Amino acid sequence: MRITKINVRNFRGIFNGEVLLPEHAVLVGDNNIGKSTLLEAIDLVLGPERLSRRPVIDEHDFYTGKYIDLEGNPVPILIEVVVTDLSENQARHFRDHLEWWNEQSQNLLEGPPPEETDIVHVKPALRIGFEGKYDTEEDDFIGSTFFASPTKEDGTHDTFRTSDKRLCGFLYLRTLRTGSRALSLERGSLLDIILRLHDDKNFKIWEDVLKQLRDLPVAENPELGITDILNSVQVAIRKFMPADSVSNPHMRVSDLTREALRRTLTVFMATGVKREDGSDYAAPFQHQGTGTINTLVLALLSLIADLKQNVIFAMEEPEIAIPPHTQKRIIDGVRSRSAQALFTSHSPYVLEEFPPEQIVVLKRHEGQLTAVQATYPPAVKPKAYKEEIRKRFCEALLARRVLIAEGRTEYDAWPAAARRLHELYPEEFRTVEAMGVAIINAATDTQITPLGNYFSMLGKTVFAVFDKQGAEQKTLIDSSVQYPFEAQEKGFENIVLNGTAESALRRFAMQIVDGGEWPTHLTAQKPTSTTPLADLREALRSYFSWAKGSGDAADLLAICSKEEMPEFIVNTLISIQKIIEPPEATDLSVDEDDAETLPEGEAFTV
């Protein structure tokens, strides 16, 4: 079984959204884009324990917090999940609710025409829904899951019960929140799931533990004083109540109910520290390191997958507090043991483990969630994909906005200039990172256009900065990105050297000379405090050419004042910031994507 499609309406930050999922997938995008919301939505439909929590939903689970319309009618949260690849047992169990999914057209067939159901790419599917709303009579929030097909004559649907959900085998792991209770026996914990899979042992454990605890003496030694106090309490109470109603008060470790034990029982693990007597010191498992706990979660997942076939795992950020090689093991281990594995991640080491078609890039605009599966980036061959995605493309895939720089020098220089301006004027300028912009090195001006098309296809807001172009090349760039910025000089080094004030050029040159870093083969051009400006620029041009790709242009911009910095660079950064954060947009609750409303596709010439 695997989840093929999910529709979400009016849930948290998503007013409306439809996402198609491949066999395995990693959901990527900027923070607060909707990655965790999608997994939470699936959990509301398929999670066996999800509806047992109180409350099932609350006010903040509704889009913009609106759960009642102007007429006083409830505004429901609606979620629908389509699952395919059913096992024989699942198909037999759900036979009265099956529909048919066309893998080529990626939709459900209208009705069950027999001539189409035998086609190879048409398979049985199960459509399941969740509806949550505010109950005005009970003054409470309610939620239920149901089979979306068939619809009864009165418009209702059969209930999708907890036993049905367990047969689907969905398990949602919120990494930061799951580790602290993974080895507890709370309902829905990993250890509880494993115990449920051993049906014959589930009942016996509680009876055995309860019997032991009933007989366990607690503070019964008179020297401790507890028994004397309790007896005094008994004597005092008997002044007001019959003697047979209150007797023999004593201490126990808990309420001695199953629910109390679920909250109390904790697995202890050795910490690697020895006591004075040489024995191991053990502590509750949640006191272990975060990386150890998360690795422990992986081990429990392996047990669950071995005990229960056809499992769908959904996992948030498996990289947290875990080194790269373990991240890879988690991804490979979970994926190999599951019918479907769904992840959210910000890690390049996680992303490189997935082929492009399994990277699902999310974008949200005015509550509308869209998703697109990635493809191989331009000019990147499959053999070089892993290295390239980690080095060049990962940050851009995870961001909402992308700035394409023409080469390595520009890739280093633009963020350095933005950081310098922010350092000098923190209230006026933002860093590139603070604006949510990821920079990508195009390596050459001819790659700006294909990269612009690629990231635009993924739903990113795309900026490009480049030097003077020919008419044909400029037209191609303008059509591929939303916000192109063209300089009026050819060569970024010329933009920097001709646009930077003389004072900054001399300061930078003398730092290199005084630091003993001026190259010996350029000794004839070594600058001095009296070198004419034209000669100084030529000397630094030679130096930049020799040190190309070493970030020296960025170092120069990093020592400039705003007035010393090239106007093209300052004005371009101002323009980008105004596009992302228009001066009039003072309401911080507005989605940043909504602010990007300036005209697109026309080159900004500064």
N, C-alpha and C positions, 0 to 999 in steps of 0.2 A: 504494500500500500504506500502511496505517496500523494502529497498534496500537489495538485496541478494548478489550481486557481483559487484566489481569495478575493472577495469583494467586501469592502468595508464602507460603512456610511455612518457619519455622525459620532465617530469614536475618537476621543481625545483630539489630537491635532489634525485628524483626517475627516474632512467633510464628506469626501467621496473618493474612492480609489479602487482600482482593479490591478492585481499583480498576477502574472503568470510565472510559475516556478518550474525550473528544470529538475532533473533527477536529484542532484545535490546543488546547494546554492549558498553563496555568501552574500548577504545584503550589505551594501556599502552606501555611503553618503555622509554628508556633514552631520554634526550633532543636531538633535531635535528635528531630524528630517522625517522620522517615522519608522525606523528600523525596529526598535523594541516594541512600538505600538502594533506593528504587524504580527510579531510573535505573540504578544499579549492577546490580540484578536483571535489568533488560531487557538490559543489556550482556552479562551472562553468557549469555543465550539467543541474542541476535542479533549481538553484536559479533564481527566476523570474526577479530580478533586476540586476543580476550580469553582463550581457552583455551590460547593459546600461551605465556602468562606462567607463570612458576614462582614460587611455587606458584599453582595456579588459585584455591584458597581456603586459608584457614588456620583455626586454632582460634577466632580472634576473629570469624570470619564466621558462626559458629553462635549461635543464640539462647541467651543466658546462657552461652556457651562450652561448651554440652553437645553433644558429638559421639558419645558412647558412653552407652548407657543402663545401668541397674543390672545387667542380665544380660550386659553386654559387647557388645551389638549396636550397630552404627553407627546414629546418628540422622541421617538425610539432610536436606540442604537441597533443597527442591523448589520450582521456579519454572515457571510455565506462562504463555505469552503467546498470545493469540489475535489474528491479524492479518487484516484484511479489505481491501476495495478493491484487489484484486490486478489488475495489468495483464494483458493477454492473454498476454504472454510468461511472466509469473510463474505464471498459472493453468495454462498448458500445461506448464511445467517441473515444477510441484508436483501435477500432476493425480492422481497415485496417493495423495495424502495430504489431499485437500480434504474439508472438512466444510461445513456450511451454518449461517450466522448470521442470526438473526432480529433486525433492528434495532429493532423495536417492543418485543419482550419482552426484548431485550438478553441473549439466550442462544443456545447452539448447539442445533440441532434434534437430537432423538434419532433417529439413523438418517437416511437420505436419501430420504424419501418424495417421489416425482417431483411429486405434485400441489402440494407446498408450495414446491419450489425455484424455481418459475416466478413466485412472488408478488414484487411490486416490492420490498418491504422485506426479502426474503430474498436473501442473496448468498453466494458462495463464501468460505470462510474457511480459514485454516491455523492449526493448533494445534501449538505447539512447546514442548518441555519442556527443563529442565535439572535434572540431579541431581548433587549433590556430596556426598561422604561421606569418612569416614576408612577407609582400606584397612588392616586389621589385619595382613595378611600382609606388605605392603610397608612398613608403618609410615609411610604417606604419605597425603596428601589428594589425592583424584582428583575429576574432574568431566567430564561429557559432556552433549552436547545431542542431542536426538532428535525425530523426528516423533511426536506423541502419538497419531496415528491413521494407519493402522490398527494394532491390537495383534495381534501374531503369535500363533500357537497356543501357543508356549512362553512367552508373556507379554512378549517383548521387542519393541523398536521399531526401525525404520530410523534410522540415524544422520543427524543434521542436520549436514552437512559445512560446511567453510569456504567452499567454492564456492557452496553454497546460501545462506549468510549474505550473501555479497557481492551476490548477486542481490536480496536484500531491501533493501540499501542503508541499513543503520542506522549512524549515526555519533554517538558520545557524546563531548561536549566538557566536560571538567572544567576550568572556566575558569581557576582558579588554577594548575592543573597542565598544561594544554594549551599555554598561551601560551609557556612556556619551551622547548617542543620542537616548536612548530608548524612552523618552517622547518628542522628537522633532518630527517635521512633515516632516523631510527629507525622500526622497524616500527610501523605504525599511526598515525604522525604525519600531519598534514594534507598535507604535501608528498609523503610516501610514497604516500598515497591518490591524489593527483593524478597521480603518476608511474605508478601501477598502471593508471589509466584510459587512459593512453597506452601500451598494451601494446607497441607497436613500439619505444618509446624506453627501456623499463625495463631491458632487457639491455644495450643499447649504452652507457648512461651508465657502468656499472660497468667495462666493458672499456676504455673510453677513459680513465677516471680512473686505473685500475690501471696502464695502460701509461705514462701520464705520470709517475706516482709512481715506477715502477721506474727510470725514466731521470733522475729528479730528483736532482742532486748535493746532498748534505747534509754540511756541515762537512768537505769534502774538501780544503780549503786547508791545507797542512802548518803554516802559521803559527798556525792555531787550536789545534793540539795534539791534536785528537781522533784523527787518523789515527795519530800516533806512539803514543798510548796503546793503541789497538786492535791495532797491530802488536806491541807488547810483550806484550799478552795472547795473541796468536797464537803468539809465540815460546815463552811459558811453557807453553801448552797442548801444544805439539808435543813437549815433553819427556816427555809421558805418552801421547801418541796418535800414530797414523801421520800423516805429513805431508799425505796427500791427504784426510784427514777434516776438517780445519779449515783454511780458507784464505780470504784476502781478506775479513776482517771489515770492515763498513762500516755507516753509519747510513742508515735510511729513516724516513719520517714516521709509519709505522704498521705493523701486521702485514701490510698489503696483502691483506687479505681483505675480502669484502663486509661482514661483520658489523663488523669494525674500522672500516671507512669509514663505516658508518651511525652509529657513535658519534662519529666524528671530524669528518666534514664539517659545516661550519656556514656559514650564509648571513651575509654581512656587509652592513651598511647604513650609508649616510652619516649622520652624527650632526648635521650642520648646522654643524660646526666646521671651520675651515680650518687646514691646516698652514702653516708659515712660507713654504713654496714656493708657496702658493696652492692646492694640491690639497686635495680633500675628505678629511677623516679619517673612516674607516669603522671600525665596531666590530661584534662579533657581535650579531645581532638581539635576543638576549635582554637585551642591555644598554640597549635602548631603554626609554622610559617604559612603565609598566604599561598606561596607556591606549592608547598607540600599539600595543603588542603585541596587546591585545584587539581593537583596530580591524583590525589585520592579520589576526587570526583570522577576522573577518567577511569580509574580502576573499577569503581562501582558501576559506571556505565557499561564497561566490558562485561561485568557479571550479568547485568540486566539483559544485554543483547544476547548473551549466551543462553540465558534462561527463557527468553521470550523472542520469538522470531518476528520479522516484519515490523520492526520498531521504527518510528519516526522521531528523530532527535532534533530539538531546536535548542540552540545554545548561544547565549550572549557572550561576546568578547572572551574567547577561550585563551587569549594571550595575557590576561591580567596576571602580573607577578610571576610569569613563567618564562624561562629563557627560550630563545628561538628554536633550538632543537626539540624541546619538549612541546612547543606549540605545534610543530610539524607532526610529532607523534600523536598528539591529541586529534588533530584533523584526520590523519590517516586512520587512526584507530577507530574513531567514531564513524567515519564514512564507510569503512570496510565492514563494520558490524551492523549497519542500519540499512533499512529499505530506503530511507531518505535522511539526509543530514542538512539542517539549515543553521547557518551561523550569521551573527553580526560581528563585524571586526573593523579595527583601525590598524591592523598590523600588516606590514608588507610581507612578513614571513607566512602569514595565513593566506593572504591573497595569492601569493605565487604558487600555492598548492592547488589552485583551481584553474582549469582552463577558462579562457575568456567568456565562453558561452554560459558558464556557471557563476559568473560575477554579475549580480543584479544591481544596477545603479538606480537608486531612488531619488526622486525630486518631488518637492511639494510646493505648490504655488496657490495661494488663496484657498487653502484647504483641499485642493485637488492633488491627490497622490498619483504619480505616474512612475513606471518602471521600464527599464530597457536592459536587455542583456548585452554585455560588452562584446566586442570583437577584438581581433588582434590589432594593436595600434599600428599606424602607418609605418611602413618600412621596417617592421619588426618581424623576423622570421620565427616560427615555432621553436626552433632550437635555442634561440636567444631570448625567448619570452620571459623565463623566470628571472634572469639577471636584469633585463630591461624593466620589467614591471616593478622590481624592488628599487632600482636605482633612479628611474625616471618617471614612471607613471603612477605609482601607488598614491602619492600625496594628491595628485590631481584627480584620481578616481574618487577619493574620499571627500573632496571639497565641493562646494557649490559653485565656486568661481575659479577660473583658470586664467593665468596671464602667460601667454606664449612669448618667450624671449628668443631672439634670433640665434644666439650662441652662448657659449659658456661664460664669456666675459659679461654679457648682459644679464645672464642668470644670476651671477654673483652681485652685480652692480645695483640692480633695481631694489632688492630688499635692503641692501646696505644704505642706499640713499634714503629710503623710507624710514629706517631705524634712526638715522642721523637727524632727520627732520623732526621725528617724534621726540628724540632726546632733547632737541633745542626748544621745541614748541609742543609739549605734550597735550595741550588743550586744543591745538589746531590741527595736528597731523596724527594719523594712525599708521602703525606699521602694516606691512603687507599681510602679515600673519593675523593681526587683529581685525583686518577687514575680511578675513575668511578667504583670502586669495592664495591659491597654490601656483607656483611658478614652474613652468616646464621649459626645458632647453630644447629648442627645435633643431639645434646643431647647424642649420643652414636656413637661409631665407626661403628656399624652395620647399621646405617642409612646413612652413607656417600654414599654408593653405590646407594640406591634408590633415594636419593636427587640428586646425580650426574646425574642419568638417567633422572630424572624429569626436571631439569634445562637445560640439553643438548637438551631434546626434545623441549623445549621452545625456542631454538636457542641462549641460553646464552653461553658465554665463561666461562667455569667452572674450577676453581682452587680448590684444596683440600689440607689441611695441617693436618697431623696426626702423631701419634707416631708409634713406631715399630709394625708391623703387622705380623701375620702368612702368609705363602705363599698363601694360598687359598684366604684369605680376601684381601690381597694386590692385587692379580690378579683381583678380582672383582672391587676394587676401581679404579685400573689403566684403566680398560675397560669402566668405567662409566664417567670419567672426562677427560678433555683434558690435564690438567696440575696437576698431583699429586706430592706432596712433602712429603716425609717420613723421620722422624727423626730416629736416631739409638738408641734411648732409649725408654723404655716403661713408659708411664705416663708423662703428660705435666709438672707437678710439678717437676719431676726429670730433665726434659730438662732445666727448668728454674734454679733450685737450683744448679745443677751440672755444668751448663754452664755459670752462672753469676759470675763475678769476686768477690773475697772475700771482696774487699773494698766496693762494692755496697751492698753486703749482710749485712755487719756490719752496714752500714749507715741506711739501711732499718730497721733492727732489733732494733736499738737504737731509731729510730723514734717512733716505736710502744711502746717500753718500756717507753720512756720519756713522751709519750703522754698519759700514763695510760691505754693503750688499750690491754695490754697483758692479756689473760684470766687467771683467778685465778686457774682454774683446771690444768693449765700448769705451775704453779709457779716453780715447781722443775726444769723446763727446761728454765726458764727465762734467756735470754742472757745477758752477760756483755761484757765490752770492751775486756776482756781477754779470753772469751770462745773459746776453740779450734775450728778450722774451721769445723771439722767433726761433733762436737757436735752442732755447730751453724746451720749447714745444717739440722740436725735431729730436732732441736728445731723449725726451720722455716717450716719443713715438717709437723710437728704436728700442727703448727699454721695454715698452708694452709688447712690442712685436716679439722680442726675445722671451719675455715672461708670460706669453699668452696662455690663458687658462689658469693662471695662478692667483687670480683675484686681486691684482694690483689696482685695477681701475676702481674696484669696490673700496680698497684701502684709501685711495685718493678722495673719493666722495665722502668717506667716513670722517675725514678731518675738515671738511668744508663747513662754512656757515651757510645759511640759506642764501645769502646774497652772493656767495662765492660759487655756488653750485650752478651747473648749466640750466638755463631757463627751460629747455625742453623737458628735462628730467623733473624739475620741480612742478611745472605746469601739468605734465602728464599725471603725476601722482595726485595732484589736486583734483584733476578731472575724474580720475578713477574713484577717488574718495567721494566726490559729489554724486557720481552715478550710483554708488552703493549706498551712500548715506546722504540723501539730499538735505540741504540745510533746513528746509521747512519741515522735514520728517522728525518731529520731536517726540512722537508717541512711541516709546520703546517697546510697546507690546505688539507693534506691527511686524509681521514677518519680513525679514530683511529682503527676501526675494521680491516682495511687492514694491520695494523702493526703486528697483532697477527699471525705471520707466522712461529714461531718456531715449531719443531716437537712436535706432540701431543701424548698423551696416554702412554708415557713412564715416569715412576716415576723419579722425581728429588731427588736424595739422597744427602743430604748436610752434 
